[in-house]
């Protein structure tokens, strides 16, 4: 993954689910983007991309740095 970026679809108002978008380039320079759903109650990602370990790990780090989830998640 190269040039990985994240952003939010909300204005920071706490809800049960955080919707965030991501974009990156593959090592073959193919663009990829999508939406991740993080369920605060379940403390996990939902949806088809939740199984991508590298993406989920980077997204958790982003959520923690942004102050959206506690560091111990």
N, C-alpha and C positions, 0 to 999 in steps of 0.2 A: 504494500500500500504506500502510495506516495501522495504528498500534498493533501493529507486528510484534514477536513474541516467539519465542524459541527455548528449548529445553530438551533434556536428554539422557535417553536410556532406559537408561543404564548408570551404574555407580558410579565412573567414571573409570579403570577398569582398561584398560590398553592392549590393543587387539585390532587385527585387520586392517581392521575396518570400524567407523565411528562411526555410530550410529543416533541421530537427533535429531528432535524434533518442532518444528513451527512453527505459528503461528496469526497471522492478520491480518484486517483488514477491507479490502475493496476501496473505491475512491473512492465507490462507490454504497452503501457501508455494509453490504455482504454479507459474512458471516463465511466465512473460508476456513481450513482447517487440513490438516495432513498430516504425513508422515514423509519425511525426507531420509536417504539412505544415502551416506556419504562413505567411499570406499575409500582407505586410507592408502597402500597399495602403488602403486596407479594414480594417486594424487593427483588424484582427480576424484570428482564426484557420480555416482551410478548411479540408475537408475529414471526414471519418467515426468516428474518435475518438474525434472530436472537441466538442461533446456533453458531454464528461466525465468531469464534473465540477472540480473534485479534480485534475485530470491530467492537465487540462488546466490552473488552478490556479497555480499549481507548475511550469508548463512550462513558464508561464508569469513571474513569479518571477526569474526563471533561466535566461530568455532572458534579463530581466532588470539588474540583477547582472552582466551579461556578457557584458553589454553595447550595446546590439544589438537593443533594443527599448528604447524609453524614459520612465522615471519612471511614467509619467502621463497617460500611456495607460490603 
